[in-house]
Amino acid sequence: MTEFTPISALLGGALIGLGAACLLLINGRIAGISGIASQLLRKPNPDWWWRLAFAAGLITAPVLFFQPTDMPELSLHSNWLVIVAGLLVGIGTKIGSGCTSGHGICGMARLSKRSIVATLVFMTTAIVVVALQKLV
Protein backbone atom coordinates (compact mmCIF):
# COMPACT_ATOMS: atom_id res chain seq x y z
CA MET A 1 0.00 0.00 0.00
CA THR A 2 2.83 2.39 -0.71
CA GLU A 3 1.92 3.23 -4.30
CA PHE A 4 0.55 6.70 -5.00
CA THR A 5 -2.97 6.33 -6.37
CA PRO A 6 -4.27 9.84 -7.12
CA ILE A 7 -7.56 8.79 -8.75
CA SER A 8 -8.74 6.57 -5.91
CA ALA A 9 -7.46 9.10 -3.34
CA LEU A 10 -9.38 11.93 -5.06
CA LEU A 11 -12.52 9.81 -5.34
CA GLY A 12 -12.28 8.68 -1.71
CA GLY A 13 -11.73 12.23 -0.47
CA ALA A 14 -14.68 13.49 -2.52
CA LEU A 15 -16.93 10.76 -1.11
CA ILE A 16 -15.85 11.54 2.46
CA GLY A 17 -16.55 15.24 1.87
CA LEU A 18 -19.91 14.45 0.29
CA GLY A 19 -20.86 12.20 3.19
CA ALA A 20 -19.86 14.85 5.75
CA ALA A 21 -21.77 17.54 3.85
CA CYS A 22 -24.88 15.34 3.60
CA LEU A 23 -24.81 14.57 7.33
CA LEU A 24 -24.52 18.27 8.11
CA LEU A 25 -27.23 19.36 5.65
CA ILE A 26 -29.70 16.56 6.34
CA ASN A 27 -29.11 15.90 10.04
CA GLY A 28 -27.46 19.12 11.19
CA ARG A 29 -24.63 17.05 12.70
CA ILE A 30 -20.86 17.07 12.31
CA ALA A 31 -19.28 13.84 11.04
CA GLY A 32 -16.77 13.57 13.86
CA ILE A 33 -16.11 9.87 14.32
CA SER A 34 -14.94 10.09 17.93
CA GLY A 35 -18.07 12.01 18.95
CA ILE A 36 -20.35 9.63 17.08
CA ALA A 37 -18.65 6.57 18.59
CA SER A 38 -18.59 7.95 22.14
CA GLN A 39 -22.32 8.70 22.02
CA LEU A 40 -22.98 5.09 21.00
CA LEU A 41 -21.58 3.99 24.35
CA ARG A 42 -24.23 5.97 26.24
CA LYS A 43 -27.89 5.24 26.87
CA PRO A 44 -29.79 5.03 23.55
CA ASN A 45 -31.70 8.19 22.62
CA PRO A 46 -33.33 9.40 19.37
CA ASP A 47 -29.85 10.22 17.94
CA TRP A 48 -28.57 6.75 18.72
CA TRP A 49 -29.94 5.05 15.58
CA TRP A 50 -28.30 7.27 12.99
CA ARG A 51 -25.03 7.02 14.93
CA LEU A 52 -25.30 3.23 14.88
CA ALA A 53 -25.97 3.26 11.11
CA PHE A 54 -23.00 5.59 10.57
CA ALA A 55 -20.67 3.33 12.61
CA ALA A 56 -21.99 0.22 10.85
CA GLY A 57 -21.14 1.85 7.52
CA LEU A 58 -17.62 2.62 8.71
CA ILE A 59 -17.12 -1.04 9.52
CA THR A 60 -18.99 -2.56 6.58
CA ALA A 61 -17.53 -0.50 3.71
CA PRO A 62 -13.90 -1.64 4.13
CA VAL A 63 -15.00 -5.25 4.51
CA LEU A 64 -16.94 -5.03 1.23
CA PHE A 65 -14.47 -3.03 -0.84
CA PHE A 66 -10.98 -4.03 0.31
CA GLN A 67 -9.12 -7.28 -0.03
CA PRO A 68 -7.44 -8.66 3.11
CA THR A 69 -4.08 -8.06 1.40
CA ASP A 70 -4.84 -4.30 1.30
CA MET A 71 -5.11 -4.05 5.07
CA PRO A 72 -2.12 -2.93 7.15
CA GLU A 73 -0.17 -5.63 8.93
CA LEU A 74 -0.57 -5.20 12.69
CA SER A 75 0.99 -8.50 13.70
CA LEU A 76 4.41 -6.84 13.52
CA HIS A 77 3.54 -4.99 16.73
CA SER A 78 2.58 -6.35 20.11
CA ASN A 79 -1.12 -6.40 20.94
CA TRP A 80 -0.42 -4.24 23.99
CA LEU A 81 1.26 -1.59 21.84
CA VAL A 82 -1.76 -1.44 19.53
CA ILE A 83 -4.14 -1.23 22.52
CA VAL A 84 -2.12 1.53 24.20
CA ALA A 85 -1.91 3.44 20.91
CA GLY A 86 -5.69 3.23 20.52
CA LEU A 87 -6.24 4.43 24.08
CA LEU A 88 -3.86 7.37 23.53
CA VAL A 89 -5.76 8.34 20.39
CA GLY A 90 -9.03 8.21 22.35
CA ILE A 91 -7.59 10.36 25.13
CA GLY A 92 -6.24 12.81 22.56
CA THR A 93 -9.62 13.16 20.86
CA LYS A 94 -11.23 13.84 24.25
CA ILE A 95 -8.64 16.47 25.18
CA GLY A 96 -8.76 18.03 21.70
CA SER A 97 -12.58 18.02 21.60
CA GLY A 98 -12.62 16.03 18.40
CA CYS A 99 -10.70 13.91 15.96
CA THR A 100 -9.26 14.23 12.47
CA SER A 101 -12.65 13.84 10.84
CA GLY A 102 -14.41 16.35 13.07
CA HIS A 103 -11.67 18.99 12.99
CA GLY A 104 -9.79 18.18 9.78
CA ILE A 105 -12.72 17.61 7.46
CA CYS A 106 -15.79 19.25 8.96
CA GLY A 107 -14.24 22.00 11.10
CA MET A 108 -11.80 23.24 8.49
CA ALA A 109 -14.54 23.24 5.85
CA ARG A 110 -16.50 25.58 8.15
CA LEU A 111 -13.32 27.70 8.64
CA SER A 112 -13.37 27.05 12.39
CA LYS A 113 -10.25 28.61 13.94
CA ARG A 114 -10.19 25.95 16.68
CA SER A 115 -10.32 23.18 14.08
CA ILE A 116 -7.59 24.76 11.96
CA VAL A 117 -5.30 24.97 14.99
CA ALA A 118 -6.18 21.41 16.08
CA THR A 119 -5.50 20.08 12.58
CA LEU A 120 -2.15 21.87 12.41
CA VAL A 121 -1.19 20.40 15.79
CA PHE A 122 -2.09 16.79 15.03
CA MET A 123 -0.65 16.88 11.49
CA THR A 124 2.61 18.38 12.77
CA THR A 125 2.74 15.73 15.50
CA ALA A 126 2.11 12.96 12.97
CA ILE A 127 4.87 14.25 10.67
CA VAL A 128 7.36 14.45 13.55
CA VAL A 129 6.48 10.94 14.78
CA VAL A 130 6.87 9.43 11.30
CA ALA A 131 10.18 11.27 10.80
CA LEU A 132 11.47 10.01 14.16
CA GLN A 133 10.32 6.49 13.39
CA LYS A 134 12.25 6.54 10.10
CA LEU A 135 15.40 7.39 12.07
CA VAL A 136 15.06 4.35 14.31
FIMI-893037 format. One line per field, with one value per residue: residue in one letter; z, y, x of N, C-alpha, C in turn. Coordinates in steps of 0.05 Angstrom, whole numbers, plus 5000, padded with zeros to 4 digits. Each point is the difference from the previous one (the first is absolute). Layout:
BEGIN
vexza: c(a	...)
nzz: c(Z	...)
nyy: c(Y	...)
nxx: c(X	...)
cazz: c(Z	...)
cayy: c(Y	...)
caxx: c(X	...)
czz: c(Z	...)
cyy: c(Y	...)
cxx: c(X	...)
//
This chain:
BEGIN
vexza: c(m	t	e	f	t	p	i	s	a	l	l	g	g	a	l	i	g	l	g	a	a	c	l	l	l	i	n	g	r	i	a	g	i	s	g	i	a	s	q	l	l	r	k	p	n	p	d	w	w	w	r	l	a	f	a	a	g	l	i	t	a	p	v	l	f	f	q	p	t	d	m	p	e	l	s	l	h	s	n	w	l	v	i	v	a	g	l	l	v	g	i	g	t	k	i	g	s	g	c	t	s	g	h	g	i	c	g	m	a	r	l	s	k	r	s	i	v	a	t	l	v	f	m	t	t	a	i	v	v	v	a	l	q	k	l	v)
nzz: c(5000	4987	4981	4985	5009	4983	4982	5012	5005	4976	4989	5015	4995	4975	5002	5013	4983	4980	5012	5006	4975	4991	5017	4993	4974	5001	5015	4989	4993	5016	4979	5026	4992	5014	4992	4975	5001	5012	4983	4984	5016	4994	5018	4986	4980	4993	5008	5017	4987	4994	5025	5006	4983	5009	5025	4995	4988	5022	5012	4988	4995	5019	5015	4989	5003	5022	4988	5013	4976	4998	5020	5018	5001	5019	4989	4987	5012	5025	5009	5020	4982	4985	5022	5009	4975	5000	5024	4992	4978	5014	5016	4979	4990	5024	5003	4974	5014	4992	4977	4984	5002	5026	5006	4990	5000	5021	5020	4986	4991	5026	4994	5016	5014	5018	4980	4990	5024	5006	4975	5003	5024	4993	4979	5014	5020	4982	4988	5024	5007	4976	5001	5025	4992	4980	5020	5012)
nyy: c(4976	4999	4990	5021	5003	5020	4983	4978	5013	5010	4977	4988	5020	4998	4974	5003	5019	4984	4979	5015	5009	4975	4990	5020	4997	4974	4995	5019	4978	5002	4992	5005	4983	5014	5022	4991	4990	5022	5012	4982	5008	5020	5008	4981	5019	5020	5012	4981	4999	5026	5003	4982	5011	5023	4990	4990	5023	5011	4981	5003	5025	5001	4987	5017	5021	4989	4992	4976	4997	5016	4984	5020	4993	4991	4976	5020	5009	5005	4982	4999	5001	4982	4986	5003	4995	4981	4993	5004	4988	4982	4999	4999	4983	4989	5000	4991	4989	4979	4988	4985	4984	5003	5002	4979	4987	4996	5001	4990	4983	5002	4998	4979	5022	4991	4994	5024	5011	4987	5006	5024	4998	4987	5016	5022	4992	4994	5023	5012	4987	5004	5025	5001	4989	5016	5016	4987)
nxx: c(5016	5023	4986	5006	4976	5006	4992	5009	5023	4999	4994	5018	5017	4993	5000	5023	5009	4991	5010	5022	5000	4995	5018	5016	4995	5000	5021	5015	5014	5021	5013	5000	5018	5018	4987	4998	5024	5009	4983	5012	5019	4984	4982	4987	5001	4984	5022	4995	4978	5001	5007	4982	4982	5008	5001	4977	4995	5012	4986	4977	5004	5019	4983	4982	5016	5011	5022	5001	5011	4978	4994	5005	5025	4983	5003	5011	4978	5008	4983	5017	5020	4986	4996	5025	5008	4982	5008	5025	4993	4987	5021	5015	4982	5001	5027	5002	4981	5012	4995	5015	4980	4996	5026	5013	4978	4985	5018	5019	4981	4995	5027	4996	5005	4983	4985	5005	4999	4978	4992	5008	4989	4978	5000	5007	4984	4982	5007	5001	4978	4990	5009	4991	4978	5002	5007	4980)
cazz: c(5000	4999	4974	4999	4984	5002	4992	5022	5022	4994	5002	5029	5014	4992	5013	5028	5001	4994	5023	5022	4993	5002	5029	5010	4988	5005	5029	5016	5018	4990	4997	5016	5006	5029	5013	4993	5014	5029	5006	4998	5025	5021	4998	4974	4998	4971	4983	5001	4977	4978	5008	4997	4971	4991	5009	4985	4973	5002	5002	4978	4974	4995	4997	4974	4978	5001	5002	5024	4994	5000	5027	5012	5017	5028	5015	5004	5026	5021	5005	5021	4987	4985	5019	5012	4979	4996	5024	4998	4980	5013	5020	4984	4988	5022	5008	4978	4993	4973	4986	4973	4983	5009	4997	4975	4977	5004	5012	4981	4979	5011	5007	5029	5009	5019	4984	4984	5019	5008	4978	4998	5022	4997	4976	5006	5017	4983	4983	5017	5009	4977	4995	5021	4996	4977	5010	5017)
cayy: c(5024	5024	5013	5024	4995	5026	4998	4988	5019	5023	4989	4995	5026	5013	4985	5007	5027	4999	4988	5019	5022	4990	4997	5026	5012	4984	4994	5022	4989	4998	4973	4994	4971	4995	5008	4981	4974	5003	5001	4973	4986	5010	4990	5007	5022	5002	5002	4976	4983	5009	4995	4972	4996	5013	4983	4974	5006	5002	4973	4984	5009	4988	4971	4994	5011	4995	4972	4998	5007	5029	5010	5001	4977	5008	4979	5007	5014	4985	5007	5021	5025	5009	5008	5026	5021	5007	5015	5026	5015	5007	5021	5024	5011	5012	5025	5019	5004	4990	4984	5010	5004	5023	5025	5002	5000	5017	5026	5017	5008	5022	5021	5002	5005	4978	4976	5004	4997	4971	4985	5006	4987	4971	4994	5005	4978	4976	5002	4997	4972	4984	5006	4987	4971	4994	5001	4977)
caxx: c(4984	5017	4997	4984	4977	4986	4972	4984	5002	4981	4973	4994	4997	4974	4978	5000	4989	4972	4987	5000	4982	4972	4993	4996	4976	4976	4997	5010	5020	5028	5009	5024	4998	5003	4976	4979	5006	4997	4972	4988	5005	4981	4972	4987	4981	4991	5024	5016	4996	5016	5028	5005	5002	5025	5022	4997	5011	5029	5011	4991	5011	5026	4997	4989	5015	5028	5010	5016	5027	5002	4999	5027	5009	5004	5013	5028	5001	4987	4972	5000	5007	4977	4979	5009	4998	4971	4991	5012	4984	4974	5005	5006	4976	4984	5013	4999	4971	4994	5020	5008	4976	4985	5015	5014	4982	4976	5006	5015	4982	4984	5020	5002	5028	5008	5006	5024	5022	5001	5010	5029	5014	5002	5015	5028	5008	5002	5023	5023	5002	5008	5028	5016	4998	5018	5027	5005)
czz: c(5000	4973	5002	4980	5000	4993	5023	5024	4996	5003	5029	5016	4992	5013	5030	5004	4995	5023	5023	4994	5002	5029	5012	4989	5008	5030	5018	5019	4986	4999	5014	5011	5030	5015	4995	5015	5030	5008	4998	5026	5023	4996	4974	5003	4971	4981	4997	4974	4976	5006	4996	4970	4989	5007	4985	4972	5000	5002	4976	4973	4995	4995	4972	4977	5000	5003	5026	4996	5000	5028	5012	5018	5028	5016	5005	5027	5021	5003	5020	4988	4984	5018	5013	4980	4996	5024	4999	4979	5012	5020	4985	4988	5022	5008	4978	4991	4971	4988	4973	4983	5009	4996	4971	4976	5005	5011	4981	4977	5009	5009	5030	5008	5018	4984	4983	5018	5008	4977	4995	5022	4995	4974	5005	5018	4984	4983	5017	5009	4977	4994	5021	4997	4977	5009	5016	4985)
cyy: c(5025	5014	5024	4995	5024	4998	4989	5019	5024	4991	4995	5025	5014	4986	5006	5028	5001	4988	5019	5023	4991	4997	5028	5013	4986	4998	5023	4992	5000	4971	4995	4972	4996	5008	4981	4974	5003	5002	4973	4984	5009	4988	5008	5022	5002	5002	4974	4984	5009	4997	4971	4993	5011	4982	4973	5004	5002	4973	4983	5007	4988	4970	4993	5008	4996	4971	4999	5008	5030	5011	5001	4976	5010	4979	5006	5014	4983	5010	5023	5027	5012	5010	5027	5022	5008	5016	5028	5017	5008	5023	5026	5013	5013	5027	5022	5006	4992	4985	5012	5004	5024	5026	5003	5001	5020	5028	5018	5009	5023	5023	5006	5004	4978	4975	5003	4996	4971	4983	5005	4986	4970	4992	5003	4977	4974	5001	4995	4971	4982	5005	4987	4970	4991	5000	4975	4975)
cxx: c(5017	4998	4983	4977	4982	4970	4983	5001	4981	4971	4992	4997	4974	4977	4999	4988	4970	4984	4998	4980	4970	4991	4994	4974	4975	4994	5008	5022	5027	5009	5027	4997	5002	4975	4977	5004	4995	4971	4986	5004	4982	4973	4988	4980	4992	5024	5015	4998	5016	5030	5008	5003	5026	5024	4999	5011	5030	5013	4994	5014	5028	4998	4990	5019	5030	5006	5016	5029	5005	5002	5028	5005	5005	5015	5029	5004	4986	4971	4997	5006	4977	4977	5007	4998	4971	4990	5011	4985	4973	5003	5006	4975	4982	5012	4997	4971	4994	5023	5006	4976	4984	5014	5010	4982	4977	5007	5015	4982	4982	5017	5001	5029	5010	5007	5025	5025	5003	5012	5030	5016	5002	5014	5030	5011	5003	5025	5026	5003	5009	5030	5018	5001	5019	5029	5008	5004)
//
